[in-house]
Amino acid sequence: MSMTLAVPVTVAIARRVDPARSSEMVAWMRAGTALAEAFPGFLGAGWVQSGPGSPEWHMLYRFADAETLRRWEESPQRHWWLSSAQGIVEHTRVERRTGIEGWFDPPSEHSVDLVAPVAPASPPRWKQAVTIWLAFFPLSLSATLLTSHFLGAVPLAARVLLMTLCLTPLMTYLVLPWITRTLHWWLHGQRAPWRGL
């Protein structure tokens, strides 16, 4: 009986975004990474901007094998995440590589070096999860109360659709960037700003 060994798969994606929206881009990518981390087979992710003020961003994510990658790429969570950036982020190139070389080889047709596609040290996962929850809970609670009060007769699926259509841009472009800036000191283990020097 033959046994097939799982081969890790790395996906490299080039994206373009208005340099004035770089902080939103970083918050959006962090949210996507946090979602992917919950999926079995996730091995890591990273991103790098081509240069200061550049509209070009390069992101890598890696899964244990093609099947776990497929589950992530076909998941409702990923579709929600991608749709939240429509009209803001342009996807210019996608490449897939297998084996360890996927993390280290730069794209053959592009001059950007992807040897170290890692953002500044990421906060611990539990802190990321707490931050996302702190943003999501009050928004979700408010939306649930409002829709049940004003749209109580509307079918549940339609209410949920309306809620997600409203909450997705709010979370991605307003609340998550704001809360990650506000809690930056805590996320990265720094002194609280009100404690002074």
Phi, psi and chi 1 to 4 in degrees:
 res  aa     phi    psi   chi1   chi2   chi3   chi4
   1 MET       -  125.5 -177.8  175.5   67.6      -
   2 SER   -84.4  148.3   62.5      -      -      -
   3 MET  -121.6  126.9 -171.0  170.9   73.8      -
   4 THR   -92.2  126.6  -55.2      -      -      -
   5 LEU   -83.7  138.5  -66.7  175.3      -      -
   6 ALA   -71.4  135.2      -      -      -      -
   7 VAL  -114.6  121.1  178.7      -      -      -
   8 PRO   -59.2  146.9  -23.4   34.0      -      -
   9 VAL  -122.9  130.8 -177.2      -      -      -
  10 THR  -111.4  133.8  -58.9      -      -      -
  11 VAL  -111.3  126.2  179.1      -      -      -
  12 ALA  -110.0  125.7      -      -      -      -
  13 ILE  -125.5  130.6  -56.9  175.4      -      -
  14 ALA   -98.2  134.4      -      -      -      -
  15 ARG  -133.8  152.7  -65.1 -175.7  164.6  106.5
  16 ARG  -121.1  140.5  -69.0  178.0   62.8   85.9
  17 VAL  -151.3  150.5   69.8      -      -      -
  18 ASP   -57.3  124.6 -179.1  -12.6      -      -
  19 PRO   -54.8  -27.0  -25.7   34.2      -      -
  20 ALA   -67.5  -14.6      -      -      -      -
  21 ARG  -108.8   24.9  -51.7 -170.9   82.1  154.2
  22 SER   -59.2  -39.5  -68.2      -      -      -
  23 SER   -66.1  -35.6   61.3      -      -      -
  24 GLU   -67.1  -38.4  -66.2  172.5   44.1      -
  25 MET   -61.2  -45.9 -179.9   67.7  166.3      -
  26 VAL   -63.5  -44.2  170.8      -      -      -
  27 ALA   -62.5  -40.6      -      -      -      -
  28 TRP   -63.5  -44.2  179.9   72.2      -      -
  29 MET   -67.6  -37.4  -70.8 -172.6  -69.6      -
  30 ARG   -63.4  -40.4  -76.7 -177.8  175.8  154.2
  31 ALA   -63.4  -41.7      -      -      -      -
  32 GLY   -63.7  -40.8      -      -      -      -
  33 THR   -64.4  -42.0  -59.6      -      -      -
  34 ALA   -61.5  -38.5      -      -      -      -
  35 LEU   -66.7  -44.4  -71.3  171.7      -      -
  36 ALA   -65.1  -32.8      -      -      -      -
  37 GLU   -59.9  -24.3  -75.5  173.3  -14.0      -
  38 ALA   -78.8   -7.7      -      -      -      -
  39 PHE   -93.8  135.3  -81.2   72.0      -      -
  40 PRO   -57.9  140.3  -22.2   32.3      -      -
  41 GLY    92.9   -8.1      -      -      -      -
  42 PHE   -68.6  128.7  177.6   75.0      -      -
  43 LEU  -112.0  -12.2  -61.1  176.9      -      -
  44 GLY   146.7  167.6      -      -      -      -
  45 ALA  -153.8  159.9      -      -      -      -
  46 GLY  -162.8  163.5      -      -      -      -
  47 TRP  -149.3  158.2   59.5   85.3      -      -
  48 VAL  -149.8  141.7   64.6      -      -      -
  49 GLN   -89.2  142.5 -168.6  174.1   12.4      -
  50 SER   -60.1  -32.4  -68.4      -      -      -
  51 GLY  -176.5  168.4      -      -      -      -
  52 PRO   -57.0  127.9  -22.0   32.1      -      -
  53 GLY    74.2    6.2      -      -      -      -
  54 SER   -78.5  144.9  171.3      -      -      -
  55 PRO   -80.8   -9.1   29.6  -34.3      -      -
  56 GLU   -88.2  129.6  -65.5  -78.0  -16.0      -
  57 TRP  -127.4  147.2  -69.8   77.8      -      -
  58 HIS  -126.7  129.6  -58.5  -87.3      -      -
  59 MET  -126.2  139.0 -176.9  174.8 -172.6      -
  60 LEU  -120.4  141.5  -65.9  179.0      -      -
  61 TYR  -140.1  152.0   56.4   88.8      -      -
  62 ARG  -135.6  135.2 -173.8  168.2  173.1   83.6
  63 PHE  -125.0  159.5  -82.7   79.2      -      -
  64 ALA   -63.0  -31.0      -      -      -      -
  65 ASP  -162.2  175.8   52.9   41.9      -      -
  66 ALA   -63.5  -33.3      -      -      -      -
  67 GLU   -70.1  -45.1  178.0   59.0   22.7      -
  68 THR   -67.7  -33.6   54.7      -      -      -
  69 LEU   -63.6  -43.0  172.8   63.8      -      -
  70 ARG   -61.0  -41.8 -177.4 -170.6   65.3   76.9
  71 ARG   -61.1  -41.1  -72.0 -178.0 -166.7  144.5
  72 TRP   -66.0  -48.1  158.8 -115.4      -      -
  73 GLU   -68.4  -24.5  -69.0 -173.0  -28.6      -
  74 GLU   -98.7    3.9  -65.5  178.0    0.4      -
  75 SER   -76.7  149.7   69.1      -      -      -
  76 PRO   -60.7  -32.3  -16.3   25.1      -      -
  77 GLN   -62.0  -44.6  -67.1   93.0  -37.4      -
  78 ARG   -69.0  -39.9 -178.5  171.7 -179.2  -91.6
  79 HIS   -62.1  -40.4  -70.5  -66.7      -      -
  80 TRP   -62.0  -46.0  168.5   84.1      -      -
  81 TRP   -62.0  -47.0  174.6   67.2      -      -
  82 LEU   -63.4  -41.9  -71.4  174.1      -      -
  83 SER   -66.4  -24.5   69.0      -      -      -
  84 SER   -68.4  -15.0   70.5      -      -      -
  85 ALA  -110.8    9.9      -      -      -      -
  86 GLN   -59.7  135.2  -79.9 -173.6  -21.3      -
  87 GLY    84.9   -8.7      -      -      -      -
  88 ILE  -112.2  -48.5  -54.0  -63.7      -      -
  89 VAL  -106.6  131.1  177.2      -      -      -
  90 GLU  -107.7  128.0  176.3 -171.0   -4.9      -
  91 HIS   -91.6  117.9  -53.8  -84.9      -      -
  92 THR  -103.7  -24.0   58.4      -      -      -
  93 ARG  -161.3  141.3 -172.0 -173.3   63.6 -113.1
  94 VAL  -129.6  131.3  177.9      -      -      -
  95 GLU  -130.6  146.6  -65.5 -178.4   17.0      -
  96 ARG  -120.2  137.5  -67.8  168.6 -174.3  -94.8
  97 ARG  -135.7  148.2  -58.0 -174.0 -171.7   97.8
  98 THR  -111.0  159.3   56.2      -      -      -
  99 GLY    80.1 -177.8      -      -      -      -
 100 ILE   -68.5  -26.3 -167.8   68.7      -      -
 101 GLU   -63.4  -19.5   71.5  -80.0    0.1      -
 102 GLY   -59.2  -27.9      -      -      -      -
 103 TRP   -81.0  -23.1  -81.6  113.7      -      -
 104 PHE  -113.3  -27.4  -58.4  102.9      -      -
 105 ASP   -77.5  128.5  -67.0  -14.7      -      -
 106 PRO   -73.2  156.8   25.6  -31.7      -      -
 107 PRO   -57.4  136.9  -19.6   29.4      -      -
 108 SER   -66.1  -29.4   56.9      -      -      -
 109 GLU  -100.1   14.1   76.7  -88.3   21.7      -
 110 HIS  -136.4  146.3 -156.4  -80.5      -      -
 111 SER   -90.7   -3.7   61.1      -      -      -
 112 VAL   -72.5  131.4  175.2      -      -      -
 113 ASP   -84.0  122.5 -176.6    8.0      -      -
 114 LEU  -109.2   27.1  -68.5 -177.8      -      -
 115 VAL   -62.4  -34.6  168.6      -      -      -
 116 ALA  -128.0   72.1      -      -      -      -
 117 PRO   -82.5   57.6   34.4  -34.3      -      -
 118 VAL  -122.6  132.9 -178.6      -      -      -
 119 ALA   -73.0  169.7      -      -      -      -
 120 PRO   -51.2  151.7  -26.0   33.0      -      -
 121 ALA   -40.8  122.1      -      -      -      -
 122 SER   -73.5  145.9  -65.8      -      -      -
 123 PRO   -64.7  161.4  -15.9   27.6      -      -
 124 PRO   -56.6  148.9  -20.5   29.5      -      -
 125 ARG   -58.8  -37.5  -70.5 -177.0 -173.4 -178.9
 126 TRP   -66.3  -33.4   70.0  -90.1      -      -
 127 LYS   -70.1  -38.6  -74.0 -170.8  174.7 -176.2
 128 GLN   -61.5  -44.0  -65.3  179.0   42.0      -
 129 ALA   -63.0  -42.5      -      -      -      -
 130 VAL   -63.2  -41.8  167.9      -      -      -
 131 THR   -62.7  -46.3  -58.1      -      -      -
 132 ILE   -63.1  -41.2  -68.9  169.8      -      -
 133 TRP   -63.8  -41.9 -179.6   84.5      -      -
 134 LEU   -60.5  -32.3  -74.5  172.0      -      -
 135 ALA   -80.3  -41.8      -      -      -      -
 136 PHE   -76.6  -39.5 -175.3   72.0      -      -
 137 PHE   -58.8  -54.4  174.9   71.8      -      -
 138 PRO   -63.9  -35.9   14.8  -24.0      -      -
 139 LEU   -65.0  -46.8  -89.4 -177.1      -      -
 140 SER   -64.5  -43.0  179.0      -      -      -
 141 LEU   -62.4  -46.0  178.8   61.3      -      -
 142 SER   -61.8  -44.7  -59.6      -      -      -
 143 ALA   -65.0  -39.4      -      -      -      -
 144 THR   -64.2  -44.8  -58.9      -      -      -
 145 LEU   -64.3  -43.9  -68.9  171.8      -      -
 146 LEU   -65.8  -46.3  -73.6  171.3      -      -
 147 THR   -69.2  -35.3   55.5      -      -      -
 148 SER   -70.6  -31.0   62.8      -      -      -
 149 HIS   -77.2  -47.1 -179.3   72.0      -      -
 150 PHE   -92.9  -23.7  -67.0  107.1      -      -
 151 LEU  -125.6   33.8  -56.6  171.9      -      -
 152 GLY   -58.0  -29.3      -      -      -      -
 153 ALA   -84.2  -11.0      -      -      -      -
 154 VAL   -76.4  140.0  174.9      -      -      -
 155 PRO   -55.7  148.6  -23.6   31.9      -      -
 156 LEU   -55.3  -46.1  177.3   62.5      -      -
 157 ALA   -59.6  -39.5      -      -      -      -
 158 ALA   -68.4  -38.3      -      -      -      -
 159 ARG   -65.0  -42.9  -83.8 -172.8  -73.1  156.5
 160 VAL   -64.2  -40.8  171.6      -      -      -
 161 LEU   -59.0  -47.2  174.3   64.0      -      -
 162 LEU   -62.3  -43.1 -179.4   62.1      -      -
 163 MET   -60.8  -47.1  -79.6  174.9   41.9      -
 164 THR   -68.3  -33.9   55.4      -      -      -
 165 LEU   -64.1  -34.6  -75.3  173.8      -      -
 166 CYS   -82.2  -41.7  -65.8      -      -      -
 167 LEU   -74.0  -31.7  -65.7 -176.4      -      -
 168 THR   -58.4  -55.1  -64.2      -      -      -
 169 PRO   -66.2  -34.8   18.5  -27.7      -      -
 170 LEU   -61.2  -47.2  -79.3  173.5      -      -
 171 MET   -63.3  -48.1  -83.1  -72.2  -68.8      -
 172 THR   -72.4  -41.9  -54.7      -      -      -
 173 TYR  -103.9  -16.9  -61.4  114.1      -      -
 174 LEU  -118.2  -59.5  -66.7  176.1      -      -
 175 VAL   -72.9  -48.8 -179.8      -      -      -
 176 LEU   -63.3  -46.6  -83.7  177.0      -      -
 177 PRO   -59.1  -40.5  -25.9   35.0      -      -
 178 TRP   -65.1  -46.7  172.7   79.3      -      -
 179 ILE   -72.2  -31.5 -159.1  164.8      -      -
 180 THR   -70.5  -34.2   53.2      -      -      -
 181 ARG   -68.5  -43.8  -77.8 -166.3  -55.1  -90.0
 182 THR   -63.9  -40.0  -57.2      -      -      -
 183 LEU   -99.9   16.3  -64.4 -179.8      -      -
 184 HIS   -54.3  -43.0 -177.4  -87.8      -      -
 185 TRP   -59.7  -42.5   62.0  -87.8      -      -
 186 TRP   -73.2  -42.5  177.1   71.2      -      -
 187 LEU   -58.8  -35.1  -73.9  165.2      -      -
 188 HIS  -106.1   14.9  -64.5  -82.9      -      -
 189 GLY    67.5   33.3      -      -      -      -
 190 GLN   -99.8  169.6  -61.2  167.8   -3.5      -
 191 ARG   -65.6  139.7  179.6 -169.8  -66.8  -91.9
 192 ALA   -62.2  136.1      -      -      -      -
 193 PRO   -59.3  -31.0   10.8  -18.7      -      -
 194 TRP   -77.0   -7.3   59.1   81.7      -      -
 195 ARG   -82.7  -12.5  -66.1 -177.5   62.5 -176.1
 196 GLY    68.7 -162.6      -      -      -      -
 197 LEU   -85.7      -  -63.7  175.1      -      -
